[in-house]
Amino acid sequence: MSCEMISSRKIDYYVNDPYAVIIDIRVEEKYKKAHIKGAVNFEYELLSTELNRMLRNGKASLEFRRYFGDRNKIYVFYCDKGAVSLIVCDKMSKLGYNCKSIVGGFDAYKGGMR
């Protein structure tokens, strides 16, 4: 699969797309304060642990499967500035997921928020 970097201006294209899942990997406090409309929160620390486990032995937790159970979907990741989400995107693509990372992260986004 692929890991693509996308401009923060393109994220609104994925907000209402039923085939896309927007994942905020920042800490829950930041997510609760403001996030991209429709995004779900899966904190980086937990996600990183899950990805490392899957890359080692191929086993995923129930929570991971609940968020990432459909490999046909597009997963759009963002963090504060874009660097951490790019790392996650790369690991997810190695596991067969179609992923995108927002260049500049949440700090660069100017669209609809909650």
N, C-alpha and C positions, 0 to 999 in steps of 0.2 A: 504494500500500500504506500501511501504518500504522506508527507508532512509538508504542508504549504504555508508560507507566511503570507498573511493578508493585511491590507491596510485597515486601520480602524474605521475608515469610511465605508468599508464593505460589510461590516458586521450587521447592520440593520437588514441586509438581504437575508440573513440567516435567522433573524428573530422569529419570524412567523413560518419558517419552513418546517413542515412536519418530518422531514428527513434529516434534520440537523438538531444537535443538542449543544447548547452553549454551556460551558463549564467554567465557573469562576474558581480558581484554585488558591485564592487568597484566604487568609484566616477568616473565620466566621464573623468576627466583629466588623471587619471591613465590608464583608458581603452584606451584613444586615444594615450597615450605614448607607450603602449605595451599591447597586450592581446593574449590569445590563439587563434590560427587560427580558424576562423569560429564562434567565440563566439560573442554573442550579449550582450549589456550592459543594465542592469536594476538595477539601483542603490539601495543599501540596504534600505535607508531611505524611498523611495517610495514603494519598495516591502514590507517592514515591515508594512507600513500603510495599504496597500492593503490586506495583509494577516490577519492583526488584524480585518479589516472590514469584511472580508469573514468569519473568525471564529466566529464573533459576529452575523452577520445577513445573511450570505450566498450570499451577493451581491458583484459582481466584476465589476470593471470599464472596459470600452471598451479596454483600453490599456492593462490591465492585460489579458483579454480574447484573445487579439491579440498574445501575447507571450505564453500564457499557455492554449490555447483553446483545445488542444488535450491531454486528460488524458491517451492516449495509448502510448504516447512518453515517453522517458527517459529524465529527466531534470538533467543536471550535473551543479552544482553550485560551484563557487569558489570566494574567497575573497583574501586578502593579505596572511593570515597565516592559514586559515582553520576553525577558531572557529566560525565566524559569518555565514559562509555558512552552517555549521552544524546546527545552529539554524534555518535558513531558510529551510533547507532540512527537518528537523523534522516537522515544521509547514506545509510545503507542503504535506508531507506524510499523515498528519492528515486530509488533504482535499482530499485525494484519489489519489495523484500523486506518480509516481515511480521516486524517486530522488536519486541522488548520490552527495556526497560532497568530494572534493579533500583534502586529508590529507596534511597539510602544505601549502595549497593554492597556489597562483601564485608564491610565493617566492620559492616553492619547485619544480616548473615546469621547465624542461630543454628542452622541445620539440620545435615544430614549433610555431613561434610567428609572429604576424603582428605588 
